[in-house]
Amino acid sequence: MDAIKEFFNFFADPRVFFMLSLSALVFVVWRRDLFTTLRVGYGAQLFLLLFFGLGLFDPNFRLIVAKPDNVPIVFLIFLLLFFTWYSLRQGVANDKRITAGQPVNEKVDEDRVWVWPDLVYIELICLILCSVFLIVWSIMLKAPLEQPANSAATPNPSKAPWYFLGLQEMLVYFDPWLAGVVLPSLIVVGLMAIPYLDTNPKGNGYYTFKERKAEITIFLFGFVVLWSSLIVLGTFLRGPNWNFFGPFEYWDIHKLEALTNVNLSEYVWLRGLGIGLPSNWFVRELFGIALVLVYVLALPVILARSAFRRYYAKLGPPRFYVGVFLFLMMLALPVKMLCRWLFNLKYIVAIPEFFFNI
Amino acid sequence: MAGKKAVGHAYNIDFLNVVFAASNIFLLISIMWMIWDDYDREWKNYQRRFVQLETEVTRVGLAAAMADVDAAELARLQSEHVAAELALAAQQDQIAALEEQEEILGTQLTIIDQRQQFAKATYDVDKYTFEVAREGDDPASYADREANISAQYDAWLELGLEVERVTAERDGVRAQLADLRRGVTDLDDQIGELTSETTRLEGQLDGLAPSFVEDYLLNAPLIDFMAPTLKVRQVMTPNMLDDLNFIRVPKIDRCMTCHLAIDREGYEEYPQPFTTHPDLDVYVGGASSHPLETTGCTVCHEGMAQSVSFRDASHTPSSEEQEHVWEEEYGWEEPDVWDYPMLPSGMAEASCAKCHTEEVHVPEADVLNLAYGLYERAGCYACHKTTGFEDLRRPGPSLRKVEAKLTPEWVADWIRDPRAVKPTTWMPRIWYNSNTSSPVDAQRNEVEIDAAVAYLFASSADHEFAARSVPRGDAAEGLRLVESVGCLACHVTGDDGRLEAGPRRTFGQALQNIGSKTTDDWVFDWVRDPQHYSEDTYMPNLRLSDQEAADVAAYLMTLTGGSPRAAAATYDQAFADSVLLDHLKAVVPTAEAEAIVAGMSAEERTVELGERVILRYGCFSCHDIAGFEGARPIGTELSQEGTKLITQLDFAHVELPHTKIAWFENKLLDPSVYDQNRVLQPLQKLKMPNYGFSAEEAELLVTALMSFQREVQPAGALVPGSARNDALRIGRALVRRRNCVACHEIENDGGDYRALVDDPALAPPLLTPEGAKVQPDWLYAFLKGPIEIRPWLDVRMPTFSLEDEHWNQVLDYFGAISDSIGEFRAHTVVTSRGGAVATGEELFDLLRCQQCHVLDEIPEGQPTENLAPDLRMTPERLQADWIIDWIRDPQSIQPGTRMPAFWPDYPETFYTQFDQTAEPQIRAIRDHMLTFSGGPRPADPVVEAGS
């Protein structure tokens, strides 16, 4: 039993967890035929059910999962998996029909459906059942109120509301002004820009994957891997002092982690060149600044001429550059994560003189 | 069913109907469940059960009250009542006529009264409108309207007269009726008076009787918001605040929702939550100083005031046993949502300090007072700064002249394990604790012990004994002296435990095994004049003669024994050097440390290490040691320890209930316990020494810790600041810090020495009335240089070396107790011996005062316990007013005194003088006493100046 728990604890390590969710994404996209079978769909739900059901026998697991605050996130895992599976299943089915020259499923049943009674009726039933569900939930799980807030004793771990846990996770890798201000603004701006960037009319009103491969993959990466899985990770796996804890691990406040992070400038000047750090900040951070400029300014141009040549042609320069910029910003998170895990890299550009770090 | 799907329908409607019906049933069930969940509260069941209990208790009370009623008297009154009713019936016609008349007049009165009210209202409105309209206009044009207004006024006055007339008429009729009925109503009153208690209880029982409307309808789910009989009860206390960190709000205590009889007598024997508070005279009771309405519950008991569930109120069990019972019965869990869970019942007195701030002695709070006593005795304040315990003397003796007193070998044995040498000592064990007992540690311990000893002796100053020739002492006589002059008030010689002996008898060092500790010469020098050896000692001078001091020394030297712990390891110089290096590396770079060590001789190294060791373990906090004059105490400040948040305590690897109290208790029982299972370098280890506290001592000290609170309560809750209250607070602390209360009972506390004296009459006197009794000038002189008031006593008032400031605090304190502080008073002087004073003398002889009281000579033939002080001291010593109070009723001033009460029926009297009136008789005796002179008197306190 302990071996099984250790096994799961191992997968909860942020590096393994992230790599695992990334490979899951690759699997889902690449082997979507397999993924969207009923067997895999039910199997995955059953596996989750067993995992949580049996896991509840472990006191440490129960403490975290059954905490009234966290119960909705457990639901979220099931629902996220179900809806991803369901939409892809519909898309894959339609793709087959399209390849076979048949109309998509949504067009087949295109007879008129009565608002009354059909639609209103099922909406009413849904409303009632949701009310039942909420009432029972509120009776079974009491509101998780805590002691009066105290500025001298903040809770440890201090967690953001669940929907911001992805952002909070970014704080581990980025300076607050980036993770807390710039990147969230870009997310909002990016979401608003989508209708203007993505003018592909295909997929309107029906499920499909083949016709929107890149869009759906980017969406799944951004929403499921970067956003939702970081929420799950932040809820269940981040414990006191924002340390990582396996799902079956006791949240020991004394747990330590050996973290000694190094800035890029120190890599270059101290380790690479073997001389001291230049006293002038600009000289010191020259390499970092150059790297960032290359990433933000040069890389889009290079991409336009190489890998993304087709997109450049299709979208035109303004849409392409805005889109690629947003895409690169999204990728900045996993890139920085990898750098941290592989090289203990703290900041690419570190100018504490101006509180400016990247 | 799929076949039933009609054209245009996406779903089978019949099937949806079934789903709809089912989901509605679910909704209904869940709503009913919701209502029930909201309705079903544990406190309602307690209130229902309490109704039954209250009925039972009231029934018992009613039975008792009925038994108290004089049945014969009641029967007589009732038969008279019947007769009176009959007599009244004979006058029925007359009464009926009068009643009719009263009714008519009453109706008239109502009508006229209403008309008058209408008239007044209309008049007021018209007057106002008129005033507003006329404002700024020409008054002449309003003459008509003005006349109208004054006519209205007259009409109203007239109606008023009418009301008065009809009222008078009706009252006349009523008086006639009352006269006729007088016979019956008088008897009604008498019966009512006789049965008032039973009637009251019967009414109460009626109210408690089951009733459909009250018990079921008003409390039914959903309609119980209107006027339920089961309801949350609460008191709001504007002066008792909850600190919610960002705001302080008045407490709203709802404890009495379940603790329904907490402020009612008669429920003492019933189980919780229906028990009466154990001390209604002091707490909760309406007449107590902490009534429920203004004090509430949680300011003392803590816990979450507004919760009405057992778990959320944060109840704290007093024992593990209770914890298990609670877990089973109430689903109790360790409180984790309220920072200040309830105190276990034995610790509630810790909260006294919230309002009785900085009081070392809070009257009635016996547990807290004992806890503070232990806190001082253990010297906690010496290392841990604590508000209210600042600027106290160091708890241990001075070590500046240690060489004259002790040998290095003895000191090493002593500090290795003090309690092995003297079981009753408060000196803690610094080495060989749970984190320093391994063989490697043992070696290090020995190095540090030897070094500390070496430093103490190297820095010791010389001491010259005061007397060159010591008389030969007699140990038997010494034992008699020790047991009788008062040594045992502060010292124990036997093997009493610390808690058993109490903080007062462990005020001075335990004298166990002192013969193995020091020399005859030193003991003689010390008891003869303690200040000669140690200027700032608290040990007073008992004014022993040289012979007496020698006898005492001879006896004390016979107290030998103790089984010191042997050194557990040996070491070589290289190891000792490495230890010194360790200590030095903590403060200087390694190379420098090595240079320092290399530059010293072996002896210098030992002394240097000794200094470091004393600095690390904070020996200087308790002992005066040369070279550590400016050193800071080494412990955490404890002034607000009781309000410290649990997150600030490190439980490390110790399995414990997650509560502050458990953490503190565990820390006190083994101060090194939180080092358990940790990998630590020697200088990283916890260094609080081990006092070997028993579980009871630890619990008391935790009570003291929990009383050290952040100031939250507003000024209105605190003991009001006044000269008298200040004097009481300072005085109460002073008489404890100088251990006066070991011998004297003051304010119903202390006087432990009485237990060591065969006859209470031979014990040190009660000092509660001292402020009213003696003149401050005399008392001041007496305290500076005590004289023998009762020469037949063995126990002696010692000479204390207090500063004038402190003596004044003592005098103020006595004045505050008897509320005579700060009054200028003329001395009552008697100049003539004739007249009333002569009668006083007559009475003085008649009452044979001299049979017990000394008047120059000690009366013969009296057992010593009957003897009383020399009355020649009266004019200088006693307060004239007090003498009168004392002669009149000595027992009320000093219960148990042997002074007879000569006027037991005051103001009646047996004696014929002054026309058999007591007051002038007592006054005359007093006046006679005031003519005395020539008694013993303390020397005038003088300060020599100009030398």
Interface residues (C-beta under 8 A of the other chain):
Chain A: D111 R112 V113 W114 P117 D118 Y121 I122 L124 I125 I128 L129 S131 V132 I135 V136 S138 I139 L145 E146 Q147 P148 A149 N150 S151 A152 A153 N156 H254
Chain B: G8 H9 A10 Y11 I13 L16 V19 F20 S23 N24 F26 L27 S30 I31 W33 M34 D37 L244 N245 F246 V337 W338 D339 L645 T647 Q648 A652
